[in-house]
Amino acid sequence: MKPLTFLMLSLLFVSCTVKVQPIEYGTDTCDFCKMGIVDAKHAAQLVTTKGKNYKFDAIECMLHYLADTAKPAKEYTHLLVADVLNPGTLIPAEQANFIVSKNIPSPMGAFLSATQTKEEADQLIDEFTGDHYTFTTIRQQLSHQ
């Protein structure tokens, strides 16, 4: 009986593990707008403290989802956005540098992209024009639209 109990407890803990699930581009759908997730340069993902993953086809969808649900940041263990310069690589949103440039389209039309460093953001702004934002300032900007 002890091995069965151990196995059941092990399964319980494994199933409650809080981790980021890979985004299946072309298969997964956005938890905000319900469109298919196909753009590895602009996707985003949230993971709750309970391990629930929410995937988004655009950073702006994640930001709108956060605004609509109004849950405190402590409810999430991961807030991730795609690095526009490294498609498919998700980076922490709180440390990302955001660019709004009419010359870098995003899936939902907000022209919103993210990079790991301010230097990379500045290079994209020099090349494509646009404005730089932090996670806090882009959330404020989108809440006023």
ABEGO torsion letter per residue (X at the ends): XAAAAAAAAAAAAAAABBBBBBBBBGABBBAAAGBBBABAAABBBBBBAAGBBBBBABAAAAAAAAAAAGBBAAABABBBBBBAABBGBBBBAAABBBBBBAABBBAAGAGBBBBABAAAAAAAAAAAEEBBBBAAAAAAAAAAX
